[in-house]
Amino acid sequence: MAFLHDYNLNHMHYNQLRTVAEEASVAATMFTNLQAESEGKIVFNQTEGIRP
């Protein structure tokens, strides 16, 4: 019974972490340099991405 409870908690936390990682990935793509990306480089614009 304890194993099943721990497994379910682990599964729930894994799904939450996966959701947060996907949201962060989408947010990061919003702040890429489009010119550099068209040349095959992925450059993250840190000043725009970190700005509050």
ModelCIF file with pLDDT and N, C-alpha, C, O atoms, coordinates in Angstrom:
data_MODEL
#
_entry.id   MODEL 
#
_entity.id                         1 
_entity.type                       polymer 
_entity.pdbx_number_of_molecules   1 
#
_entity_poly.entity_id                      1 
_entity_poly.type                           'polypeptide(L)' 
_entity_poly.nstd_linkage                   no 
_entity_poly.nstd_monomer                   no 
_entity_poly.pdbx_seq_one_letter_code       MAFLHDYNLNHMHYNQLRTVAEEASVAATMFTNLQAESEGKIVFNQTEGIRP 
_entity_poly.pdbx_seq_one_letter_code_can   MAFLHDYNLNHMHYNQLRTVAEEASVAATMFTNLQAESEGKIVFNQTEGIRP 
_entity_poly.pdbx_strand_id                 A 
#
loop_
_entity_poly_seq.entity_id 
_entity_poly_seq.num 
_entity_poly_seq.mon_id 
_entity_poly_seq.hetero 
1 1  MET n 
1 2  ALA n 
1 3  PHE n 
1 4  LEU n 
1 5  HIS n 
1 6  ASP n 
1 7  TYR n 
1 8  ASN n 
1 9  LEU n 
1 10 ASN n 
1 11 HIS n 
1 12 MET n 
1 13 HIS n 
1 14 TYR n 
1 15 ASN n 
1 16 GLN n 
1 17 LEU n 
1 18 ARG n 
1 19 THR n 
1 20 VAL n 
1 21 ALA n 
1 22 GLU n 
1 23 GLU n 
1 24 ALA n 
1 25 SER n 
1 26 VAL n 
1 27 ALA n 
1 28 ALA n 
1 29 THR n 
1 30 MET n 
1 31 PHE n 
1 32 THR n 
1 33 ASN n 
1 34 LEU n 
1 35 GLN n 
1 36 ALA n 
1 37 GLU n 
1 38 SER n 
1 39 GLU n 
1 40 GLY n 
1 41 LYS n 
1 42 ILE n 
1 43 VAL n 
1 44 PHE n 
1 45 ASN n 
1 46 GLN n 
1 47 THR n 
1 48 GLU n 
1 49 GLY n 
1 50 ILE n 
1 51 ARG n 
1 52 PRO n 
#
_struct_asym.id          A 
_struct_asym.entity_id   1 
#
loop_
_ma_qa_metric.id 
_ma_qa_metric.mode 
_ma_qa_metric.name 
_ma_qa_metric.software_group_id 
_ma_qa_metric.type 
1 global pLDDT . pLDDT 
2 local  pLDDT . pLDDT 
#
_ma_qa_metric_global.metric_id      1 
_ma_qa_metric_global.metric_value   83.38 
_ma_qa_metric_global.model_id       1 
_ma_qa_metric_global.ordinal_id     1 
#
loop_
_ma_qa_metric_local.label_asym_id 
_ma_qa_metric_local.label_comp_id 
_ma_qa_metric_local.label_seq_id 
_ma_qa_metric_local.metric_id 
_ma_qa_metric_local.metric_value 
_ma_qa_metric_local.model_id 
_ma_qa_metric_local.ordinal_id 
A MET 1  2 87.00 1 1  
A ALA 2  2 89.00 1 2  
A PHE 3  2 89.00 1 3  
A LEU 4  2 91.00 1 4  
A HIS 5  2 93.00 1 5  
A ASP 6  2 94.00 1 6  
A TYR 7  2 95.00 1 7  
A ASN 8  2 95.00 1 8  
A LEU 9  2 95.00 1 9  
A ASN 10 2 96.00 1 10 
A HIS 11 2 96.00 1 11 
A MET 12 2 96.00 1 12 
A HIS 13 2 96.00 1 13 
A TYR 14 2 96.00 1 14 
A ASN 15 2 96.00 1 15 
A GLN 16 2 96.00 1 16 
A LEU 17 2 96.00 1 17 
A ARG 18 2 95.00 1 18 
A THR 19 2 93.00 1 19 
A VAL 20 2 92.00 1 20 
A ALA 21 2 90.00 1 21 
A GLU 22 2 89.00 1 22 
A GLU 23 2 87.00 1 23 
A ALA 24 2 83.00 1 24 
A SER 25 2 81.00 1 25 
A VAL 26 2 82.00 1 26 
A ALA 27 2 78.00 1 27 
A ALA 28 2 75.00 1 28 
A THR 29 2 75.00 1 29 
A MET 30 2 76.00 1 30 
A PHE 31 2 74.00 1 31 
A THR 32 2 74.00 1 32 
A ASN 33 2 74.00 1 33 
A LEU 34 2 75.00 1 34 
A GLN 35 2 80.00 1 35 
A ALA 36 2 77.00 1 36 
A GLU 37 2 75.00 1 37 
A SER 38 2 80.00 1 38 
A GLU 39 2 83.00 1 39 
A GLY 40 2 81.00 1 40 
A LYS 41 2 79.00 1 41 
A ILE 42 2 74.00 1 42 
A VAL 43 2 73.00 1 43 
A PHE 44 2 70.00 1 44 
A ASN 45 2 71.00 1 45 
A GLN 46 2 73.00 1 46 
A THR 47 2 77.00 1 47 
A GLU 48 2 73.00 1 48 
A GLY 49 2 70.00 1 49 
A ILE 50 2 73.00 1 50 
A ARG 51 2 71.00 1 51 
A PRO 52 2 67.00 1 52 
#
loop_
_atom_site.group_PDB 
_atom_site.id 
_atom_site.type_symbol 
_atom_site.label_atom_id 
_atom_site.label_alt_id 
_atom_site.label_comp_id 
_atom_site.label_asym_id 
_atom_site.label_entity_id 
_atom_site.label_seq_id 
_atom_site.pdbx_PDB_ins_code 
_atom_site.Cartn_x 
_atom_site.Cartn_y 
_atom_site.Cartn_z 
_atom_site.occupancy 
_atom_site.B_iso_or_equiv 
_atom_site.pdbx_formal_charge 
_atom_site.auth_seq_id 
_atom_site.auth_comp_id 
_atom_site.auth_asym_id 
_atom_site.auth_atom_id 
_atom_site.pdbx_PDB_model_num 
ATOM 1   N N  . MET A 1 1  ? 0.817  -1.187 0.000   1.00 87.00 ? 1  MET A N  1 
ATOM 2   C CA . MET A 1 1  ? 0.000  0.000  0.000   1.00 87.00 ? 1  MET A CA 1 
ATOM 3   C C  . MET A 1 1  ? 0.870  1.266  0.000   1.00 87.00 ? 1  MET A C  1 
ATOM 4   O O  . MET A 1 1  ? 0.569  2.236  -0.696  1.00 87.00 ? 1  MET A O  1 
ATOM 5   N N  . ALA A 1 2  ? 1.937  1.242  0.778   1.00 89.00 ? 2  ALA A N  1 
ATOM 6   C CA . ALA A 1 2  ? 2.838  2.399  0.837   1.00 89.00 ? 2  ALA A CA 1 
ATOM 7   C C  . ALA A 1 2  ? 3.540  2.592  -0.510  1.00 89.00 ? 2  ALA A C  1 
ATOM 8   O O  . ALA A 1 2  ? 3.737  3.722  -0.955  1.00 89.00 ? 2  ALA A O  1 
ATOM 9   N N  . PHE A 1 3  ? 3.911  1.498  -1.148  1.00 89.00 ? 3  PHE A N  1 
ATOM 10  C CA . PHE A 1 3  ? 4.563  1.588  -2.458  1.00 89.00 ? 3  PHE A CA 1 
ATOM 11  C C  . PHE A 1 3  ? 3.633  2.243  -3.474  1.00 89.00 ? 3  PHE A C  1 
ATOM 12  O O  . PHE A 1 3  ? 4.055  3.108  -4.241  1.00 89.00 ? 3  PHE A O  1 
ATOM 13  N N  . LEU A 1 4  ? 2.393  1.838  -3.477  1.00 91.00 ? 4  LEU A N  1 
ATOM 14  C CA . LEU A 1 4  ? 1.427  2.383  -4.427  1.00 91.00 ? 4  LEU A CA 1 
ATOM 15  C C  . LEU A 1 4  ? 1.220  3.876  -4.192  1.00 91.00 ? 4  LEU A C  1 
ATOM 16  O O  . LEU A 1 4  ? 1.121  4.651  -5.143  1.00 91.00 ? 4  LEU A O  1 
ATOM 17  N N  . HIS A 1 5  ? 1.155  4.273  -2.934  1.00 93.00 ? 5  HIS A N  1 
ATOM 18  C CA . HIS A 1 5  ? 1.000  5.692  -2.604  1.00 93.00 ? 5  HIS A CA 1 
ATOM 19  C C  . HIS A 1 5  ? 2.216  6.491  -3.096  1.00 93.00 ? 5  HIS A C  1 
ATOM 20  O O  . HIS A 1 5  ? 2.061  7.548  -3.709  1.00 93.00 ? 5  HIS A O  1 
ATOM 21  N N  . ASP A 1 6  ? 3.420  5.982  -2.825  1.00 94.00 ? 6  ASP A N  1 
ATOM 22  C CA . ASP A 1 6  ? 4.634  6.655  -3.276  1.00 94.00 ? 6  ASP A CA 1 
ATOM 23  C C  . ASP A 1 6  ? 4.704  6.707  -4.801  1.00 94.00 ? 6  ASP A C  1 
ATOM 24  O O  . ASP A 1 6  ? 5.123  7.713  -5.374  1.00 94.00 ? 6  ASP A O  1 
ATOM 25  N N  . TYR A 1 7  ? 4.300  5.636  -5.446  1.00 95.00 ? 7  TYR A N  1 
ATOM 26  C CA . TYR A 1 7  ? 4.305  5.600  -6.903  1.00 95.00 ? 7  TYR A CA 1 
ATOM 27  C C  . TYR A 1 7  ? 3.367  6.651  -7.479  1.00 95.00 ? 7  TYR A C  1 
ATOM 28  O O  . TYR A 1 7  ? 3.725  7.358  -8.422  1.00 95.00 ? 7  TYR A O  1 
ATOM 29  N N  . ASN A 1 8  ? 2.171  6.755  -6.917  1.00 95.00 ? 8  ASN A N  1 
ATOM 30  C CA . ASN A 1 8  ? 1.201  7.736  -7.405  1.00 95.00 ? 8  ASN A CA 1 
ATOM 31  C C  . ASN A 1 8  ? 1.694  9.161  -7.199  1.00 95.00 ? 8  ASN A C  1 
ATOM 32  O O  . ASN A 1 8  ? 1.510  10.011 -8.070  1.00 95.00 ? 8  ASN A O  1 
ATOM 33  N N  . LEU A 1 9  ? 2.324  9.435  -6.045  1.00 95.00 ? 9  LEU A N  1 
ATOM 34  C CA . LEU A 1 9  ? 2.886  10.760 -5.799  1.00 95.00 ? 9  LEU A CA 1 
ATOM 35  C C  . LEU A 1 9  ? 4.005  11.063 -6.792  1.00 95.00 ? 9  LEU A C  1 
ATOM 36  O O  . LEU A 1 9  ? 4.086  12.169 -7.328  1.00 95.00 ? 9  LEU A O  1 
ATOM 37  N N  . ASN A 1 10 ? 4.857  10.087 -7.032  1.00 96.00 ? 10 ASN A N  1 
ATOM 38  C CA . ASN A 1 10 ? 5.947  10.262 -7.979  1.00 96.00 ? 10 ASN A CA 1 
ATOM 39  C C  . ASN A 1 10 ? 5.403  10.544 -9.382  1.00 96.00 ? 10 ASN A C  1 
ATOM 40  O O  . ASN A 1 10 ? 5.913  11.414 -10.088 1.00 96.00 ? 10 ASN A O  1 
ATOM 41  N N  . HIS A 1 11 ? 4.390  9.819  -9.768  1.00 96.00 ? 11 HIS A N  1 
ATOM 42  C CA . HIS A 1 11 ? 3.782  10.013 -11.082 1.00 96.00 ? 11 HIS A CA 1 
ATOM 43  C C  . HIS A 1 11 ? 3.173  11.413 -11.209 1.00 96.00 ? 11 HIS A C  1 
ATOM 44  O O  . HIS A 1 11 ? 3.306  12.058 -12.248 1.00 96.00 ? 11 HIS A O  1 
ATOM 45  N N  . MET A 1 12 ? 2.509  11.877 -10.152 1.00 96.00 ? 12 MET A N  1 
ATOM 46  C CA . MET A 1 12 ? 1.906  13.202 -10.164 1.00 96.00 ? 12 MET A CA 1 
ATOM 47  C C  . MET A 1 12 ? 2.983  14.289 -10.274 1.00 96.00 ? 12 MET A C  1 
ATOM 48  O O  . MET A 1 12 ? 2.842  15.226 -11.060 1.00 96.00 ? 12 MET A O  1 
ATOM 49  N N  . HIS A 1 13 ? 4.055  14.164 -9.490  1.00 96.00 ? 13 HIS A N  1 
ATOM 50  C CA . HIS A 1 13 ? 5.124  15.155 -9.526  1.00 96.00 ? 13 HIS A CA 1 
ATOM 51  C C  . HIS A 1 13 ? 5.854  15.135 -10.871 1.00 96.00 ? 13 HIS A C  1 
ATOM 52  O O  . HIS A 1 13 ? 6.270  16.180 -11.371 1.00 96.00 ? 13 HIS A O  1 
ATOM 53  N N  . TYR A 1 14 ? 6.004  13.960 -11.444 1.00 96.00 ? 14 TYR A N  1 
ATOM 54  C CA . TYR A 1 14 ? 6.633  13.846 -12.767 1.00 96.00 ? 14 TYR A CA 1 
ATOM 55  C C  . TYR A 1 14 ? 5.811  14.593 -13.803 1.00 96.00 ? 14 TYR A C  1 
ATOM 56  O O  . TYR A 1 14 ? 6.368  15.325 -14.622 1.00 96.00 ? 14 TYR A O  1 
ATOM 57  N N  . ASN A 1 15 ? 4.504  14.422 -13.781 1.00 96.00 ? 15 ASN A N  1 
ATOM 58  C CA . ASN A 1 15 ? 3.642  15.108 -14.741 1.00 96.00 ? 15 ASN A CA 1 
ATOM 59  C C  . ASN A 1 15 ? 3.682  16.619 -14.551 1.00 96.00 ? 15 ASN A C  1 
ATOM 60  O O  . ASN A 1 15 ? 3.674  17.369 -15.527 1.00 96.00 ? 15 ASN A O  1 
ATOM 61  N N  . GLN A 1 16 ? 3.726  17.069 -13.295 1.00 96.00 ? 16 GLN A N  1 
ATOM 62  C CA . GLN A 1 16 ? 3.824  18.503 -13.034 1.00 96.00 ? 16 GLN A CA 1 
ATOM 63  C C  . GLN A 1 16 ? 5.149  19.058 -13.541 1.00 96.00 ? 16 GLN A C  1 
ATOM 64  O O  . GLN A 1 16 ? 5.185  20.136 -14.134 1.00 96.00 ? 16 GLN A O  1 
ATOM 65  N N  . LEU A 1 17 ? 6.232  18.333 -13.312 1.00 96.00 ? 17 LEU A N  1 
ATOM 66  C CA . LEU A 1 17 ? 7.540  18.773 -13.785 1.00 96.00 ? 17 LEU A CA 1 
ATOM 67  C C  . LEU A 1 17 ? 7.597  18.811 -15.302 1.00 96.00 ? 17 LEU A C  1 
ATOM 68  O O  . LEU A 1 17 ? 8.174  19.732 -15.880 1.00 96.00 ? 17 LEU A O  1 
ATOM 69  N N  . ARG A 1 18 ? 7.009  17.828 -15.945 1.00 95.00 ? 18 ARG A N  1 
ATOM 70  C CA . ARG A 1 18 ? 6.985  17.800 -17.405 1.00 95.00 ? 18 ARG A CA 1 
ATOM 71  C C  . ARG A 1 18 ? 6.220  18.998 -17.960 1.00 95.00 ? 18 ARG A C  1 
ATOM 72  O O  . ARG A 1 18 ? 6.635  19.588 -18.958 1.00 95.00 ? 18 ARG A O  1 
ATOM 73  N N  . THR A 1 19 ? 5.115  19.360 -17.330 1.00 93.00 ? 19 THR A N  1 
ATOM 74  C CA . THR A 1 19 ? 4.329  20.510 -17.757 1.00 93.00 ? 19 THR A CA 1 
ATOM 75  C C  . THR A 1 19 ? 5.126  21.801 -17.622 1.00 93.00 ? 19 THR A C  1 
ATOM 76  O O  . THR A 1 19 ? 5.119  22.635 -18.527 1.00 93.00 ? 19 THR A O  1 
ATOM 77  N N  . VAL A 1 20 ? 5.812  21.969 -16.498 1.00 92.00 ? 20 VAL A N  1 
ATOM 78  C CA . VAL A 1 20 ? 6.616  23.172 -16.278 1.00 92.00 ? 20 VAL A CA 1 
ATOM 79  C C  . VAL A 1 20 ? 7.756  23.239 -17.289 1.00 92.00 ? 20 VAL A C  1 
ATOM 80  O O  . VAL A 1 20 ? 8.058  24.313 -17.808 1.00 92.00 ? 20 VAL A O  1 
ATOM 81  N N  . ALA A 1 21 ? 8.387  22.113 -17.572 1.00 90.00 ? 21 ALA A N  1 
ATOM 82  C CA . ALA A 1 21 ? 9.483  22.092 -18.542 1.00 90.00 ? 21 ALA A CA 1 
ATOM 83  C C  . ALA A 1 21 ? 8.989  22.454 -19.943 1.00 90.00 ? 21 ALA A C  1 
ATOM 84  O O  . ALA A 1 21 ? 9.680  23.160 -20.677 1.00 90.00 ? 21 ALA A O  1 
ATOM 85  N N  . GLU A 1 22 ? 7.814  21.982 -20.316 1.00 89.00 ? 22 GLU A N  1 
ATOM 86  C CA . GLU A 1 22 ? 7.254  22.320 -21.618 1.00 89.00 ? 22 GLU A CA 1 
ATOM 87  C C  . GLU A 1 22 ? 6.925  23.807 -21.709 1.00 89.00 ? 22 GLU A C  1 
ATOM 88  O O  . GLU A 1 22 ? 7.158  24.432 -22.743 1.00 89.00 ? 22 GLU A O  1 
ATOM 89  N N  . GLU A 1 23 ? 6.385  24.376 -20.630 1.00 87.00 ? 23 GLU A N  1 
ATOM 90  C CA . GLU A 1 23 ? 6.074  25.804 -20.613 1.00 87.00 ? 23 GLU A CA 1 
ATOM 91  C C  . GLU A 1 23 ? 7.346  26.636 -20.711 1.00 87.00 ? 23 GLU A C  1 
ATOM 92  O O  . GLU A 1 23 ? 7.372  27.647 -21.412 1.00 87.00 ? 23 GLU A O  1 
ATOM 93  N N  . ALA A 1 24 ? 8.399  26.221 -20.018 1.00 83.00 ? 24 ALA A N  1 
ATOM 94  C CA . ALA A 1 24 ? 9.671  26.941 -20.076 1.00 83.00 ? 24 ALA A CA 1 
ATOM 95  C C  . ALA A 1 24 ? 10.268 26.856 -21.474 1.00 83.00 ? 24 ALA A C  1 
ATOM 96  O O  . ALA A 1 24 ? 10.851 27.825 -21.961 1.00 83.00 ? 24 ALA A O  1 
ATOM 97  N N  . SER A 1 25 ? 10.129 25.719 -22.112 1.00 81.00 ? 25 SER A N  1 
ATOM 98  C CA . SER A 1 25 ? 10.648 25.551 -23.467 1.00 81.00 ? 25 SER A CA 1 
ATOM 99  C C  . SER A 1 25 ? 9.926  26.462 -24.450 1.00 81.00 ? 25 SER A C  1 
ATOM 100 O O  . SER A 1 25 ? 10.556 27.078 -25.310 1.00 81.00 ? 25 SER A O  1 
ATOM 101 N N  . VAL A 1 26 ? 8.619  26.546 -24.325 1.00 82.00 ? 26 VAL A N  1 
ATOM 102 C CA . VAL A 1 26 ? 7.843  27.420 -25.210 1.00 82.00 ? 26 VAL A CA 1 
ATOM 103 C C  . VAL A 1 26 ? 8.200  28.878 -24.955 1.00 82.00 ? 26 VAL A C  1 
ATOM 104 O O  . VAL A 1 26 ? 8.341  29.658 -25.897 1.00 82.00 ? 26 VAL A O  1 
ATOM 105 N N  . ALA A 1 27 ? 8.348  29.251 -23.681 1.00 78.00 ? 27 ALA A N  1 
ATOM 106 C CA . ALA A 1 27 ? 8.712  30.629 -23.348 1.00 78.00 ? 27 ALA A CA 1 
ATOM 107 C C  . ALA A 1 27 ? 10.093 30.977 -23.898 1.00 78.00 ? 27 ALA A C  1 
ATOM 108 O O  . ALA A 1 27 ? 10.309 32.098 -24.358 1.00 78.00 ? 27 ALA A O  1 
ATOM 109 N N  . ALA A 1 28 ? 11.016 30.043 -23.857 1.00 75.00 ? 28 ALA A N  1 
ATOM 110 C CA . ALA A 1 28 ? 12.368 30.300 -24.351 1.00 75.00 ? 28 ALA A CA 1 
ATOM 111 C C  . ALA A 1 28 ? 12.370 30.513 -25.861 1.00 75.00 ? 28 ALA A C  1 
ATOM 112 O O  . ALA A 1 28 ? 13.177 31.294 -26.367 1.00 75.00 ? 28 ALA A O  1 
ATOM 113 N N  . THR A 1 29 ? 11.495 29.844 -26.582 1.00 75.00 ? 29 THR A N  1 
ATOM 114 C CA . THR A 1 29 ? 11.467 30.021 -28.034 1.00 75.00 ? 29 THR A CA 1 
ATOM 115 C C  . THR A 1 29 ? 10.969 31.401 -28.427 1.00 75.00 ? 29 THR A C  1 
ATOM 116 O O  . THR A 1 29 ? 11.226 31.857 -29.541 1.00 75.00 ? 29 THR A O  1 
ATOM 117 N N  . MET A 1 30 ? 10.266 32.066 -27.533 1.00 76.00 ? 30 MET A N  1 
ATOM 118 C CA . MET A 1 30 ? 9.770  33.409 -27.823 1.00 76.00 ? 30 MET A CA 1 
ATOM 119 C C  . MET A 1 30 ? 10.895 34.442 -27.817 1.00 76.00 ? 30 MET A C  1 
ATOM 120 O O  . MET A 1 30 ? 10.746 35.528 -28.377 1.00 76.00 ? 30 MET A O  1 
ATOM 121 N N  . PHE A 1 31 ? 12.011 34.108 -27.191 1.00 74.00 ? 31 PHE A N  1 
ATOM 122 C CA . PHE A 1 31 ? 13.097 35.067 -27.039 1.00 74.00 ? 31 PHE A CA 1 
ATOM 123 C C  . PHE A 1 31 ? 14.357 34.622 -27.769 1.00 74.00 ? 31 PHE A C  1 
ATOM 124 O O  . PHE A 1 31 ? 15.468 34.868 -27.298 1.00 74.00 ? 31 PHE A O  1 
ATOM 125 N N  . THR A 1 32 ? 14.193 33.982 -28.895 1.00 74.00 ? 32 THR A N  1 
ATOM 126 C CA . THR A 1 32 ? 15.342 33.599 -29.699 1.00 74.00 ? 32 THR A CA 1 
ATOM 127 C C  . THR A 1 32 ? 15.583 34.657 -30.772 1.00 74.00 ? 32 THR A C  1 
ATOM 128 O O  . THR A 1 32 ? 14.675 35.390 -31.164 1.00 74.00 ? 32 THR A O  1 
ATOM 129 N N  . ASN A 1 33 ? 16.797 34.716 -31.222 1.00 74.00 ? 33 ASN A N  1 
ATOM 130 C CA . ASN A 1 33 ? 17.178 35.646 -32.280 1.00 74.00 ? 33 ASN A CA 1 
ATOM 131 C C  . ASN A 1 33 ? 16.812 34.999 -33.610 1.00 74.00 ? 33 ASN A C  1 
ATOM 132 O O  . ASN A 1 33 ? 17.424 34.010 -34.012 1.00 74.00 ? 33 ASN A O  1 
ATOM 133 N N  . LEU A 1 34 ? 15.823 35.553 -34.287 1.00 75.00 ? 34 LEU A N  1 
ATOM 134 C CA . LEU A 1 34 ? 15.308 34.925 -35.515 1.00 75.00 ? 34 LEU A CA 1 
ATOM 135 C C  . LEU A 1 34 ? 16.334 34.922 -36.638 1.00 75.00 ? 34 LEU A C  1 
ATOM 136 O O  . LEU A 1 34 ? 16.382 33.970 -37.416 1.00 75.00 ? 34 LEU A O  1 
ATOM 137 N N  . GLN A 1 35 ? 17.149 35.956 -36.743 1.00 80.00 ? 35 GLN A N  1 
ATOM 138 C CA . GLN A 1 35 ? 18.170 36.003 -37.789 1.00 80.00 ? 35 GLN A CA 1 
ATOM 139 C C  . GLN A 1 35 ? 19.200 34.897 -37.579 1.00 80.00 ? 35 GLN A C  1 
ATOM 140 O O  . GLN A 1 35 ? 19.565 34.197 -38.524 1.00 80.00 ? 35 GLN A O  1 
ATOM 141 N N  . ALA A 1 36 ? 19.669 34.740 -36.341 1.00 77.00 ? 36 ALA A N  1 
ATOM 142 C CA . ALA A 1 36 ? 20.649 33.695 -36.051 1.00 77.00 ? 36 ALA A CA 1 
ATOM 143 C C  . ALA A 1 36 ? 20.028 32.313 -36.211 1.00 77.00 ? 36 ALA A C  1 
ATOM 144 O O  . ALA A 1 36 ? 20.693 31.376 -36.652 1.00 77.00 ? 36 ALA A O  1 
ATOM 145 N N  . GLU A 1 37 ? 18.756 32.188 -35.855 1.00 75.00 ? 37 GLU A N  1 
ATOM 146 C CA . GLU A 1 37 ? 18.078 30.897 -35.987 1.00 75.00 ? 37 GLU A CA 1 
ATOM 147 C C  . GLU A 1 37 ? 17.951 30.494 -37.444 1.00 75.00 ? 37 GLU A C  1 
ATOM 148 O O  . GLU A 1 37 ? 18.040 29.309 -37.765 1.00 75.00 ? 37 GLU A O  1 
ATOM 149 N N  . SER A 1 38 ? 17.746 31.454 -38.328 1.00 80.00 ? 38 SER A N  1 
ATOM 150 C CA . SER A 1 38 ? 17.638 31.134 -39.748 1.00 80.00 ? 38 SER A CA 1 
ATOM 151 C C  . SER A 1 38 ? 18.973 30.654 -40.312 1.00 80.00 ? 38 SER A C  1 
ATOM 152 O O  . SER A 1 38 ? 19.007 30.000 -41.354 1.00 80.00 ? 38 SER A O  1 
ATOM 153 N N  . GLU A 1 39 ? 20.066 30.974 -39.634 1.00 83.00 ? 39 GLU A N  1 
ATOM 154 C CA . GLU A 1 39 ? 21.396 30.510 -40.044 1.00 83.00 ? 39 GLU A CA 1 
ATOM 155 C C  . GLU A 1 39 ? 21.791 29.202 -39.362 1.00 83.00 ? 39 GLU A C  1 
ATOM 156 O O  . GLU A 1 39 ? 22.922 28.739 -39.510 1.00 83.00 ? 39 GLU A O  1 
ATOM 157 N N  . GLY A 1 40 ? 20.853 28.605 -38.611 1.00 81.00 ? 40 GLY A N  1 
ATOM 158 C CA . GLY A 1 40 ? 21.121 27.332 -37.960 1.00 81.00 ? 40 GLY A CA 1 
ATOM 159 C C  . GLY A 1 40 ? 21.654 27.444 -36.548 1.00 81.00 ? 40 GLY A C  1 
ATOM 160 O O  . GLY A 1 40 ? 22.028 26.436 -35.948 1.00 81.00 ? 40 GLY A O  1 
ATOM 161 N N  . LYS A 1 41 ? 21.695 28.651 -36.004 1.00 79.00 ? 41 LYS A N  1 
ATOM 162 C CA . LYS A 1 41 ? 22.165 28.853 -34.636 1.00 79.00 ? 41 LYS A CA 1 
ATOM 163 C C  . LYS A 1 41 ? 20.970 29.218 -33.761 1.00 79.00 ? 41 LYS A C  1 
ATOM 164 O O  . LYS A 1 41 ? 20.075 29.940 -34.201 1.00 79.00 ? 41 LYS A O  1 
ATOM 165 N N  . ILE A 1 42 ? 20.954 28.733 -32.552 1.00 74.00 ? 42 ILE A N  1 
ATOM 166 C CA . ILE A 1 42 ? 19.900 29.106 -31.621 1.00 74.00 ? 42 ILE A CA 1 
ATOM 167 C C  . ILE A 1 42 ? 20.536 29.987 -30.553 1.00 74.00 ? 42 ILE A C  1 
ATOM 168 O O  . ILE A 1 42 ? 21.334 29.526 -29.737 1.00 74.00 ? 42 ILE A O  1 
ATOM 169 N N  . VAL A 1 43 ? 20.165 31.258 -30.577 1.00 73.00 ? 43 VAL A N  1 
ATOM 170 C CA . VAL A 1 43 ? 20.730 32.229 -29.649 1.00 73.00 ? 43 VAL A CA 1 
ATOM 171 C C  . VAL A 1 43 ? 19.601 32.770 -28.789 1.00 73.00 ? 43 VAL A C  1 
ATOM 172 O O  . VAL A 1 43 ? 18.644 33.348 -29.303 1.00 73.00 ? 43 VAL A O  1 
ATOM 173 N N  . PHE A 1 44 ? 19.712 32.583 -27.487 1.00 70.00 ? 44 PHE A N  1 
ATOM 174 C CA . PHE A 1 44 ? 18.700 33.039 -26.552 1.00 70.00 ? 44 PHE A CA 1 
ATOM 175 C C  . PHE A 1 44 ? 18.985 34.488 -26.163 1.00 70.00 ? 44 PHE A C  1 
ATOM 176 O O  . PHE A 1 44 ? 20.077 34.801 -25.689 1.00 70.00 ? 44 PHE A O  1 
ATOM 177 N N  . ASN A 1 45 ? 18.017 35.359 -26.360 1.00 71.00 ? 45 ASN A N  1 
ATOM 178 C CA . ASN A 1 45 ? 18.161 36.763 -26.005 1.00 71.00 ? 45 ASN A CA 1 
ATOM 179 C C  . ASN A 1 45 ? 17.899 36.893 -24.503 1.00 71.00 ? 45 ASN A C  1 
ATOM 180 O O  . ASN A 1 45 ? 16.748 37.016 -24.083 1.00 71.00 ? 45 ASN A O  1 
ATOM 181 N N  . GLN A 1 46 ? 18.962 36.866 -23.694 1.00 73.00 ? 46 GLN A N  1 
ATOM 182 C CA . GLN A 1 46 ? 18.827 36.836 -22.243 1.00 73.00 ? 46 GLN A CA 1 
ATOM 183 C C  . GLN A 1 46 ? 18.212 38.114 -21.686 1.00 73.00 ? 46 GLN A C  1 
ATOM 184 O O  . GLN A 1 46 ? 17.429 38.057 -20.737 1.00 73.00 ? 46 GLN A O  1 
ATOM 185 N N  . THR A 1 47 ? 18.551 39.259 -22.257 1.00 77.00 ? 47 THR A N  1 
ATOM 186 C CA . THR A 1 47 ? 18.010 40.512 -21.703 1.00 77.00 ? 47 THR A CA 1 
ATOM 187 C C  . THR A 1 47 ? 16.498 40.583 -21.866 1.00 77.00 ? 47 THR A C  1 
ATOM 188 O O  . THR A 1 47 ? 15.805 41.049 -20.962 1.00 77.00 ? 47 THR A O  1 
ATOM 189 N N  . GLU A 1 48 ? 15.979 40.133 -22.991 1.00 73.00 ? 48 GLU A N  1 
ATOM 190 C CA . GLU A 1 48 ? 14.532 40.124 -23.196 1.00 73.00 ? 48 GLU A CA 1 
ATOM 191 C C  . GLU A 1 48 ? 13.848 39.000 -22.402 1.00 73.00 ? 48 GLU A C  1 
ATOM 192 O O  . GLU A 1 48 ? 12.739 39.171 -21.895 1.00 73.00 ? 48 GLU A O  1 
ATOM 193 N N  . GLY A 1 49 ? 14.514 37.875 -22.306 1.00 70.00 ? 49 GLY A N  1 
ATOM 194 C CA . GLY A 1 49 ? 13.915 36.729 -21.619 1.00 70.00 ? 49 GLY A CA 1 
ATOM 195 C C  . GLY A 1 49 ? 13.842 36.872 -20.120 1.00 70.00 ? 49 GLY A C  1 
ATOM 196 O O  . GLY A 1 49 ? 12.932 36.328 -19.493 1.00 70.00 ? 49 GLY A O  1 
ATOM 197 N N  . ILE A 1 50 ? 14.791 37.601 -19.519 1.00 73.00 ? 50 ILE A N  1 
ATOM 198 C CA . ILE A 1 50 ? 14.836 37.732 -18.068 1.00 73.00 ? 50 ILE A CA 1 
ATOM 199 C C  . ILE A 1 50 ? 14.123 38.994 -17.601 1.00 73.00 ? 50 ILE A C  1 
ATOM 200 O O  . ILE A 1 50 ? 13.794 39.122 -16.421 1.00 73.00 ? 50 ILE A O  1 
ATOM 201 N N  . ARG A 1 51 ? 13.886 39.908 -18.503 1.00 71.00 ? 51 ARG A N  1 
ATOM 202 C CA . ARG A 1 51 ? 13.231 41.169 -18.152 1.00 71.00 ? 51 ARG A CA 1 
ATOM 203 C C  . ARG A 1 51 ? 11.876 40.906 -17.506 1.00 71.00 ? 51 ARG A C  1 
ATOM 204 O O  . ARG A 1 51 ? 11.095 40.110 -18.027 1.00 71.00 ? 51 ARG A O  1 
ATOM 205 N N  . PRO A 1 52 ? 11.580 41.562 -16.376 1.00 67.00 ? 52 PRO A N  1 
ATOM 206 C CA . PRO A 1 52 ? 10.279 41.329 -15.699 1.00 67.00 ? 52 PRO A CA 1 
ATOM 207 C C  . PRO A 1 52 ? 9.105  41.874 -16.466 1.00 67.00 ? 52 PRO A C  1 
ATOM 208 O O  . PRO A 1 52 ? 7.964  41.751 -16.019 1.00 67.00 ? 52 PRO A O  1 
#
